Amino acid sequence: MNDEATSRHRLCYCITGTTEVGALLVGSVRVPLRTAMSHHMEPTDICLRKVTEAAQVTDSTIIAKVADALDELEAAYTHPSDRIIALERVFSEFGRRRPSVHRTPTARLIRVSIERRQIRCTRSRA
């Protein structure tokens, strides 16, 4: 095992208690090791990246990919109000970064998914 792999194993063990090299957990969000080692990403940035990648998919797996990304985002926040704000940030940033897809079925899927989750978070606050 080379020095880089050894240091990755040590880093994974120190942070997660396991020697899994592929990814580590930051909070409850699974982050690829290269990303975690280069800099810390906010859960909203991770979710936005995954949603943007999912938007490029042209088959039915987009629904599951968007749902998984939003599940991870919600799991990163303990308070419903924080979840609502994070969900809104993801949708706003997605629309800002990709204005050409704002009226596509993909953008509608993402908007509706986020709105439903925000409503659910609002109800759980009450």
C-alpha positions, 0 to 999 in steps of 0.5 A: 500500500502506498503512502497516499492510500495509507493516509486515506485509510488513516483519515477515514478511520479517524473520521468515520471509525472505518477504513472505507476509502471511497467516501466518508461521512460529513454529518450524515452526508456521504462525501467522495473522499477526493472532495472531502480531502480537497475542501469541505462542501456545504450540504446544499452545495452537494445536493445542488451538484447531484441535482444538476447531474441528475438533470442531465439524465434522460431516463426515468432514473432522474426521479430516484436521483433527485429524491436521493439528493434531497433525502441526503440534504434533509438528513443533514439538517435537524430543524425543519426550518433549516431544511426549508431554507436549504431546499429553497437555496438548492432550487434557487441556485439550480434555476440561477445556474441553469436558466435555460432549463427553468421551464423544462419537465426536469425543472418542474420535477425538481420544483414540485419535489422541493415544494412538497418537501417544504410543505412536509417540513412546515407541517412537521414544525407545527 
